[in-house]
């Protein structure tokens, strides 16, 4: 089934990877599985949630202005994190 719908996460690039394990809530896993099914439908390539997670995290980090402008060479205090997380 072809559709003109676009998802925020586009077609997946081929990359070198390492194994990383994490635990999530059942509801999040269900949402990831639904997103994977929709991604497969939109882009015509079968993919599972485990394959999508690194790409989603990469897209999230790339879009996080606070992370991008932060200097990772200096430790960030808890007070700085709270100040940056507080909406204006």
MOPAC internal coordinates of N, CA, C and O (Angstrom, degrees):
PM7 1SCF
backbone

  N    0.0000 0     0.00 0     0.00 0    0    0    0
  C    1.4488 1     0.00 0     0.00 0    1    0    0
  C    1.5254 1   108.73 1     0.00 0    2    1    0
  O    1.2310 1   119.88 1   -57.54 1    3    2    1
  N    1.2889 1   117.84 1   122.46 1    3    2    1
  C    1.4541 1   123.19 1  -178.29 1    5    3    2
  C    1.5220 1   109.99 1   -98.92 1    6    5    3
  O    1.2310 1   121.02 1   -35.51 1    7    6    5
  N    1.3117 1   115.66 1   144.49 1    7    6    5
  C    1.4563 1   120.27 1   179.15 1    9    7    6
  C    1.5260 1   109.18 1  -145.51 1   10    9    7
  O    1.2310 1   120.48 1   -22.28 1   11   10    9
  N    1.3023 1   116.68 1   157.72 1   11   10    9
  C    1.4573 1   120.60 1   179.23 1   13   11   10
  C    1.5175 1   110.89 1   -95.22 1   14   13   11
  O    1.2310 1   119.91 1  -175.00 1   15   14   13
  N    1.3068 1   117.78 1     5.00 1   15   14   13
  C    1.4555 1   122.00 1  -179.84 1   17   15   14
  C    1.5222 1   109.87 1   -64.51 1   18   17   15
  O    1.2310 1   120.58 1   -39.08 1   19   18   17
  N    1.3220 1   116.49 1   140.92 1   19   18   17
  C    1.4593 1   122.46 1   175.84 1   21   19   18
  C    1.5184 1   108.21 1  -112.94 1   22   21   19
  O    1.2310 1   120.62 1   -38.78 1   23   22   21
  N    1.3045 1   116.43 1   141.22 1   23   22   21
  C    1.4499 1   121.66 1   174.91 1   25   23   22
  C    1.5166 1   108.74 1  -107.35 1   26   25   23
  O    1.2310 1   120.59 1   -24.92 1   27   26   25
  N    1.3074 1   116.48 1   155.08 1   27   26   25
  C    1.4633 1   120.33 1   178.40 1   29   27   26
  C    1.5242 1   110.63 1   -58.16 1   30   29   27
  O    1.2310 1   120.56 1   141.19 1   31   30   29
  N    1.3243 1   116.53 1   -38.81 1   31   30   29
  C    1.4542 1   121.65 1   177.45 1   33   31   30
  C    1.5149 1   107.58 1   -91.79 1   34   33   31
  O    1.2310 1   120.07 1   -69.90 1   35   34   33
  N    1.3152 1   117.47 1   110.10 1   35   34   33
  C    1.4596 1   122.62 1  -177.07 1   37   35   34
  C    1.5177 1   112.38 1   -77.62 1   38   37   35
  O    1.2310 1   120.13 1    15.47 1   39   38   37
  N    1.3401 1   117.36 1  -164.53 1   39   38   37
  C    1.4560 1   120.91 1   177.33 1   41   39   38
  C    1.5283 1   109.91 1   -57.90 1   42   41   39
  O    1.2310 1   120.83 1   -34.74 1   43   42   41
  N    1.3147 1   116.03 1   145.26 1   43   42   41
  C    1.4591 1   120.68 1  -175.14 1   45   43   42
  C    1.5238 1   112.00 1   -82.97 1   46   45   43
  O    1.2310 1   120.43 1   -46.44 1   47   46   45
  N    1.3369 1   116.79 1   133.56 1   47   46   45
  C    1.4648 1   119.94 1   176.30 1   49   47   46
  C    1.5286 1   109.85 1   -79.67 1   50   49   47
  O    1.2310 1   120.52 1   -20.71 1   51   50   49
  N    1.3000 1   116.62 1   159.29 1   51   50   49
  C    1.4613 1   121.26 1   174.94 1   53   51   50
  C    1.5219 1   107.50 1   -86.41 1   54   53   51
  O    1.2310 1   119.87 1   -55.89 1   55   54   53
  N    1.3284 1   117.86 1   124.11 1   55   54   53
  C    1.4581 1   121.57 1  -177.34 1   57   55   54
  C    1.5210 1   111.74 1  -139.60 1   58   57   55
  O    1.2310 1   120.96 1   -16.97 1   59   58   57
  N    1.3195 1   115.77 1   163.03 1   59   58   57
  C    1.4608 1   121.71 1   172.57 1   61   59   58
  C    1.5182 1   107.07 1   -80.50 1   62   61   59
  O    1.2310 1   119.86 1   -37.46 1   63   62   61
  N    1.3154 1   117.87 1   142.54 1   63   62   61
  C    1.4564 1   118.85 1  -176.40 1   65   63   62
  C    1.5232 1   112.26 1  -139.65 1   66   65   63
  O    1.2310 1   121.28 1   -15.96 1   67   66   65
  N    1.3373 1   115.16 1   164.04 1   67   66   65
  C    1.4549 1   122.91 1   173.55 1   69   67   66
  C    1.5145 1   107.75 1  -123.67 1   70   69   67
  O    1.2310 1   120.53 1   -20.83 1   71   70   69
  N    1.3167 1   116.59 1   159.17 1   71   70   69
  C    1.4602 1   120.32 1  -178.44 1   73   71   70
  C    1.5233 1   110.11 1   -85.37 1   74   73   71
  O    1.2310 1   121.33 1   -46.05 1   75   74   73
  N    1.3348 1   115.07 1   133.95 1   75   74   73
  C    1.4535 1   122.97 1   178.30 1   77   75   74
  C    1.5201 1   107.23 1  -140.92 1   78   77   75
  O    1.2310 1   120.23 1   -48.58 1   79   78   77
  N    1.3187 1   117.16 1   131.42 1   79   78   77
  C    1.4652 1   120.97 1  -179.47 1   81   79   78
  C    1.5215 1   109.73 1  -110.07 1   82   81   79
  O    1.2310 1   120.37 1   -35.07 1   83   82   81
  N    1.3361 1   116.91 1   144.93 1   83   82   81
  C    1.4547 1   121.09 1   174.62 1   85   83   82
  C    1.5226 1   109.22 1  -148.92 1   86   85   83
  O    1.2310 1   121.13 1   -15.93 1   87   86   85
  N    1.3134 1   115.45 1   164.07 1   87   86   85
  C    1.4554 1   122.63 1  -179.65 1   89   87   86
  C    1.5255 1   108.14 1  -113.97 1   90   89   87
  O    1.2310 1   120.41 1   -42.40 1   91   90   89
  N    1.3271 1   116.83 1   137.60 1   91   90   89
  C    1.4596 1   120.14 1   177.47 1   93   91   90
  C    1.5239 1   109.32 1  -138.06 1   94   93   91
  O    1.2310 1   121.19 1   -12.81 1   95   94   93
  N    1.3193 1   115.34 1   167.19 1   95   94   93
  C    1.4541 1   121.38 1   178.48 1   97   95   94
  C    1.5218 1   109.97 1   -71.85 1   98   97   95
  O    1.2310 1   120.82 1   -26.34 1   99   98   97
  N    1.3174 1   116.03 1   153.66 1   99   98   97
  C    1.4660 1   121.61 1  -178.42 1  101   99   98
  C    1.5271 1   111.47 1   -59.24 1  102  101   99
  O    1.2310 1   119.89 1   142.92 1  103  102  101
  N    1.3257 1   117.81 1   -37.08 1  103  102  101
  C    1.4607 1   121.07 1   179.62 1  105  103  102
  C    1.5200 1   111.95 1   -64.40 1  106  105  103
  O    1.2310 1   120.66 1   140.12 1  107  106  105
  N    1.3394 1   116.35 1   -39.88 1  107  106  105
  C    1.4609 1   120.15 1   177.74 1  109  107  106
  C    1.5239 1   110.32 1   -65.77 1  110  109  107
  O    1.2310 1   120.19 1   138.93 1  111  110  109
  N    1.3243 1   117.24 1   -41.07 1  111  110  109
  C    1.4700 1   120.68 1   178.54 1  113  111  110
  C    1.5242 1   110.12 1   -61.92 1  114  113  111
  O    1.2310 1   120.20 1   139.32 1  115  114  113
  N    1.3175 1   117.22 1   -40.68 1  115  114  113
  C    1.4672 1   120.98 1   178.50 1  117  115  114
  C    1.5315 1   110.09 1   -63.70 1  118  117  115
  O    1.2310 1   120.23 1   137.69 1  119  118  117
  N    1.3380 1   117.17 1   -42.31 1  119  118  117
  C    1.4659 1   120.63 1   177.89 1  121  119  118
  C    1.5265 1   110.95 1   -64.09 1  122  121  119
  O    1.2310 1   120.23 1   138.90 1  123  122  121
  N    1.3139 1   117.16 1   -41.10 1  123  122  121
  C    1.4674 1   120.91 1   178.52 1  125  123  122
  C    1.5319 1   110.67 1   -63.06 1  126  125  123
  O    1.2310 1   120.70 1   138.44 1  127  126  125
  N    1.3216 1   116.26 1   -41.56 1  127  126  125
  C    1.4678 1   120.14 1   178.11 1  129  127  126
  C    1.5241 1   111.24 1   -63.96 1  130  129  127
  O    1.2310 1   120.35 1   138.68 1  131  130  129
  N    1.3391 1   116.93 1   -41.32 1  131  130  129
  C    1.4709 1   120.31 1   177.42 1  133  131  130
  C    1.5208 1   111.09 1   -64.72 1  134  133  131
  O    1.2310 1   120.39 1   139.70 1  135  134  133
  N    1.3362 1   116.86 1   -40.30 1  135  134  133
  C    1.4654 1   120.20 1   178.38 1  137  135  134
  C    1.5303 1   109.59 1   -64.40 1  138  137  135
  O    1.2310 1   120.22 1   138.08 1  139  138  137
  N    1.3204 1   117.19 1   -41.92 1  139  138  137
  C    1.4665 1   121.04 1   179.32 1  141  139  138
  C    1.5274 1   110.48 1   -61.30 1  142  141  139
  O    1.2310 1   120.12 1   138.11 1  143  142  141
  N    1.3188 1   117.37 1   -41.89 1  143  142  141
  C    1.4656 1   120.81 1   178.84 1  145  143  142
  C    1.5285 1   110.63 1   -63.88 1  146  145  143
  O    1.2310 1   120.34 1   137.31 1  147  146  145
  N    1.3396 1   116.96 1   -42.69 1  147  146  145
  C    1.4552 1   120.63 1   178.65 1  149  147  146
  C    1.5292 1   110.78 1   -66.85 1  150  149  147
  O    1.2310 1   120.38 1   139.80 1  151  150  149
  N    1.3206 1   116.87 1   -40.20 1  151  150  149
  C    1.4729 1   121.46 1   178.07 1  153  151  150
  C    1.5301 1   109.76 1   -60.55 1  154  153  151
  O    1.2310 1   120.30 1   136.10 1  155  154  153
  N    1.3140 1   117.04 1   -43.90 1  155  154  153
  C    1.4656 1   121.28 1   178.50 1  157  155  154
  C    1.5322 1   110.73 1   -62.79 1  158  157  155
  O    1.2310 1   120.68 1   140.36 1  159  158  157
  N    1.3126 1   116.31 1   -39.64 1  159  158  157
  C    1.4634 1   120.81 1   179.50 1  161  159  158
  C    1.5304 1   110.53 1   -66.23 1  162  161  159
  O    1.2310 1   120.23 1   135.05 1  163  162  161
  N    1.3282 1   117.16 1   -44.95 1  163  162  161
  C    1.4582 1   121.79 1  -176.75 1  165  163  162
  C    1.5238 1   111.76 1   -68.88 1  166  165  163
  O    1.2310 1   120.34 1   137.17 1  167  166  165
  N    1.3430 1   116.95 1   -42.83 1  167  166  165
  C    1.4658 1   120.57 1  -173.75 1  169  167  166
  C    1.5294 1   114.47 1  -102.92 1  170  169  167
  O    1.2310 1   120.25 1   178.96 1  171  170  169
  N    1.3340 1   117.12 1    -1.04 1  171  170  169
  C    1.4567 1   120.77 1   173.90 1  173  171  170
  C    1.5153 1   115.58 1    68.42 1  174  173  171
  O    1.2310 1   120.22 1  -158.90 1  175  174  173
  N    1.3250 1   117.19 1    21.10 1  175  174  173
  C    1.4611 1   121.04 1   178.59 1  177  175  174
  C    1.5271 1   108.40 1  -132.97 1  178  177  175
  O    1.2310 1   120.74 1   -57.79 1  179  178  177
  N    1.3108 1   116.19 1   122.21 1  179  178  177
  C    1.4545 1   120.82 1  -178.68 1  181  179  178
  C    1.5227 1   110.31 1   -62.80 1  182  181  179
  O    1.2310 1   120.95 1   -47.54 1  183  182  181
  N    1.3328 1   115.79 1   132.46 1  183  182  181
  C    1.4571 1   121.65 1  -179.31 1  185  183  182
  C    1.5252 1   108.04 1  -148.70 1  186  185  183
  O    1.2310 1   120.52 1   -32.02 1  187  186  185
  N    1.3326 1   116.60 1   147.98 1  187  186  185
  C    1.4619 1   119.60 1   178.25 1  189  187  186
  C    1.5247 1   109.87 1  -108.74 1  190  189  187
  O    1.2310 1   121.31 1   -10.10 1  191  190  189
  N    1.3237 1   115.10 1   169.90 1  191  190  189
  C    1.4637 1   120.82 1  -177.20 1  193  191  190
  C    1.5229 1   111.65 1   -60.62 1  194  193  191
  O    1.2310 1   119.86 1   141.55 1  195  194  193
  N    1.3082 1   117.87 1   -38.45 1  195  194  193
  C    1.4667 1   121.12 1  -179.11 1  197  195  194
  C    1.5249 1   110.83 1   -60.47 1  198  197  195
  O    1.2310 1   119.97 1   143.82 1  199  198  197
  N    1.3029 1   117.66 1   -36.18 1  199  198  197
  C    1.4646 1   121.90 1   178.06 1  201  199  198
  C    1.5246 1   111.18 1   -71.82 1  202  201  199
  O    1.2310 1   120.39 1   145.27 1  203  202  201
  N    1.3259 1   116.86 1   -34.73 1  203  202  201
  C    1.4630 1   120.86 1  -177.77 1  205  203  202
  C    1.5291 1   114.19 1   -75.60 1  206  205  203
  O    1.2310 1   119.91 1   147.87 1  207  206  205
  N    1.3108 1   117.77 1   -32.13 1  207  206  205
  C    1.4659 1   121.66 1  -172.37 1  209  207  206
  C    1.5305 1   113.28 1   -53.20 1  210  209  207
  O    1.2310 1   118.43 1   130.80 1  211  210  209
  N    1.3388 1   120.59 1   -49.20 1  211  210  209
  C    1.4663 1   118.51 1  -179.94 1  213  211  210
  C    1.5318 1   113.06 1   -61.27 1  214  213  211
  O    1.2310 1   120.32 1   143.57 1  215  214  213
  N    1.3146 1   117.00 1   -36.43 1  215  214  213
  C    1.4600 1   120.94 1   179.88 1  217  215  214
  C    1.5333 1   110.72 1   -70.09 1  218  217  215
  O    1.2310 1   120.50 1   143.50 1  219  218  217
  N    1.3268 1   116.65 1   -36.50 1  219  218  217
  C    1.4590 1   120.59 1   176.53 1  221  219  218
  C    1.5289 1   110.56 1   -65.79 1  222  221  219
  O    1.2310 1   120.64 1   136.50 1  223  222  221
  N    1.3250 1   116.39 1   -43.50 1  223  222  221
  C    1.4594 1   119.80 1   178.70 1  225  223  222
  C    1.5260 1   111.45 1   -64.47 1  226  225  223
  O    1.2310 1   120.61 1   139.65 1  227  226  225
  N    1.3183 1   116.44 1   -40.35 1  227  226  225
  C    1.4584 1   120.55 1   177.79 1  229  227  226
  C    1.5284 1   110.94 1   -62.04 1  230  229  227
  O    1.2310 1   120.49 1   136.35 1  231  230  229
  N    1.3374 1   116.67 1   -43.65 1  231  230  229
  C    1.4618 1   121.05 1   178.47 1  233  231  230
  C    1.5249 1   110.74 1   -65.06 1  234  233  231
  O    1.2310 1   120.62 1   140.84 1  235  234  233
  N    1.3219 1   116.42 1   -39.16 1  235  234  233
  C    1.4601 1   120.55 1   178.17 1  237  235  234
  C    1.5276 1   110.86 1   -62.12 1  238  237  235
  O    1.2310 1   120.42 1   130.85 1  239  238  237
  N    1.3219 1   116.80 1   -49.15 1  239  238  237
  C    1.4686 1   120.63 1  -179.81 1  241  239  238
  C    1.5232 1   111.76 1   -63.37 1  242  241  239
  O    1.2310 1   120.18 1   140.73 1  243  242  241
  N    1.3172 1   117.27 1   -39.27 1  243  242  241
  C    1.4634 1   121.26 1   179.84 1  245  243  242
  C    1.5254 1   111.09 1   -64.75 1  246  245  243
  O    1.2310 1   120.02 1   150.48 1  247  246  245
  N    1.3174 1   117.56 1   -29.52 1  247  246  245
  C    1.4530 1   121.16 1  -178.23 1  249  247  246
  C    1.5242 1   114.22 1   -93.94 1  250  249  247
  O    1.2310 1   119.88 1   178.01 1  251  250  249
  N    1.3251 1   117.83 1    -1.99 1  251  250  249
  C    1.4574 1   121.60 1  -178.06 1  253  251  250
  C    1.5218 1   109.73 1   -88.61 1  254  253  251
  O    1.2310 1   120.69 1   -78.65 1  255  254  253
  N    1.3348 1   116.29 1   101.35 1  255  254  253
  C    1.4699 1   120.90 1  -176.44 1  257  255  254
  C    1.5175 1   112.39 1   -61.25 1  258  257  255
  O    1.2310 1   119.81 1   142.27 1  259  258  257
  N    1.3136 1   117.96 1   -37.73 1  259  258  257
  C    1.4584 1   121.38 1   178.93 1  261  259  258
  C    1.5097 1   112.12 1   -63.01 1  262  261  259
  O    1.2310 1   120.75 1   140.71 1  263  262  261
  N    1.3126 1   116.17 1   -39.29 1  263  262  261
  C    1.4637 1   120.89 1   178.50 1  265  263  262
  C    1.5160 1   110.81 1   -70.31 1  266  265  263
  O    1.2310 1   120.56 1   136.55 1  267  266  265
  N    1.3230 1   116.53 1   -43.45 1  267  266  265
  C    1.4656 1   120.91 1  -177.15 1  269  267  266
  C    1.5209 1   112.08 1   -65.55 1  270  269  267
  O    1.2310 1   119.65 1   143.27 1  271  270  269
  N    1.3301 1   118.27 1   -36.73 1  271  270  269
  C    1.4561 1   119.31 1  -177.56 1  273  271  270
  C    1.5250 1   112.51 1   -88.08 1  274  273  271
  O    1.2310 1   120.31 1   170.31 1  275  274  273
  N    1.3319 1   117.01 1    -9.69 1  275  274  273
  C    1.4597 1   120.78 1   179.77 1  277  275  274
  C    1.5200 1   111.78 1   -73.14 1  278  277  275
  O    1.2310 1   121.09 1   -32.54 1  279  278  277
  N    1.3156 1   115.53 1   147.46 1  279  278  277
  C    1.4669 1   121.42 1   177.17 1  281  279  278
  C    1.5201 1   107.48 1   -93.08 1  282  281  279
  O    1.2310 1   120.06 1   -69.12 1  283  282  281
  N    1.3238 1   117.49 1   110.88 1  283  282  281
  C    1.4575 1   121.52 1  -176.26 1  285  283  282
  C    1.5219 1   112.91 1   -76.30 1  286  285  283
  O    1.2310 1   119.65 1   174.20 1  287  286  285
  N    1.3335 1   118.27 1    -5.80 1  287  286  285
  C    1.4568 1   119.97 1   179.15 1  289  287  286
  C    1.5232 1   111.64 1   -81.62 1  290  289  287
  O    1.2310 1   119.89 1   164.47 1  291  290  289
  N    1.3488 1   117.82 1   -15.53 1  291  290  289
  C    1.4589 1   121.67 1   179.11 1  293  291  290
  C    1.5212 1   109.33 1  -108.92 1  294  293  291
  O    1.2310 1   119.77 1   -41.92 1  295  294  293
  N    1.3332 1   118.04 1   138.08 1  295  294  293
  C    1.4633 1   119.16 1   175.44 1  297  295  294
  C    1.5279 1   110.15 1   -67.00 1  298  297  295
  O    1.2310 1   120.64 1   -34.96 1  299  298  297
  N    1.3284 1   116.37 1   145.04 1  299  298  297
  C    1.4540 1   122.20 1  -179.71 1  301  299  298
  C    1.5196 1   108.18 1  -101.89 1  302  301  299
  O    1.2310 1   120.41 1   -51.06 1  303  302  301
  N    1.3443 1   116.83 1   128.94 1  303  302  301
  C    1.4604 1   120.49 1  -179.94 1  305  303  302
  C    1.5258 1   110.16 1   -77.42 1  306  305  303
  O    1.2310 1   121.13 1   -20.00 1  307  306  305
  N    1.3143 1   115.44 1   160.00 1  307  306  305
  C    1.4588 1   121.23 1   178.01 1  309  307  306
  C    1.5281 1   109.63 1   -61.34 1  310  309  307
  O    1.2310 1   120.19 1   142.91 1  311  310  309
  N    1.3275 1   117.25 1   -37.09 1  311  310  309
  C    1.4673 1   121.93 1   179.25 1  313  311  310
  C    1.5229 1   110.52 1   -63.15 1  314  313  311
  O    1.2310 1   119.92 1   138.41 1  315  314  313
  N    1.3426 1   117.75 1   -41.59 1  315  314  313
  C    1.4624 1   121.43 1   178.33 1  317  315  314
  C    1.5171 1   110.44 1   -63.48 1  318  317  315
  O    1.2310 1   120.29 1   137.69 1  319  318  317
  N    1.3350 1   117.06 1   -42.31 1  319  318  317
  C    1.4637 1   120.46 1   179.38 1  321  319  318
  C    1.5104 1   110.91 1   -61.95 1  322  321  319
  O    1.2310 1   120.05 1   137.13 1  323  322  321
  N    1.3354 1   117.51 1   -42.87 1  323  322  321
  C    1.4650 1   120.96 1   179.66 1  325  323  322
  C    1.5176 1   110.68 1   -65.47 1  326  325  323
  O    1.2310 1   119.70 1   139.23 1  327  326  325
  N    1.3330 1   118.18 1   -40.77 1  327  326  325
  C    1.4510 1   122.16 1  -179.71 1  329  327  326
  C    1.5237 1   110.57 1   -64.27 1  330  329  327
  O    1.2310 1   120.08 1   138.01 1  331  330  329
  N    1.3496 1   117.46 1   -41.99 1  331  330  329
  C    1.4616 1   121.31 1  -178.95 1  333  331  330
  C    1.5180 1   111.70 1   -71.64 1  334  333  331
  O    1.2310 1   119.84 1   151.14 1  335  334  333
  N    1.3251 1   117.90 1   -28.86 1  335  334  333
  C    1.4672 1   121.69 1  -178.22 1  337  335  334
  C    1.5282 1   112.19 1   -81.97 1  338  337  335
  O    1.2310 1   120.04 1   164.00 1  339  338  337
  N    1.3306 1   117.53 1   -16.00 1  339  338  337
  C    1.4580 1   121.03 1  -177.89 1  341  339  338
  C    1.5257 1   109.93 1   -77.29 1  342  341  339
  O    1.2310 1   120.04 1   -56.73 1  343  342  341
  N    1.3517 1   117.54 1   123.27 1  343  342  341
  C    1.4738 1   120.02 1   178.93 1  345  343  342
  C    1.5218 1   110.33 1   -67.28 1  346  345  343
  O    1.2310 1   121.26 1   -30.71 1  347  346  345
  N    1.3329 1   115.19 1   149.29 1  347  346  345
  C    1.4724 1   120.18 1   179.70 1  349  347  346
  C    1.4942 1   112.46 1   -77.99 1  350  349  347
  O    1.2310 1   120.10 1   180.00 1  351  350  349

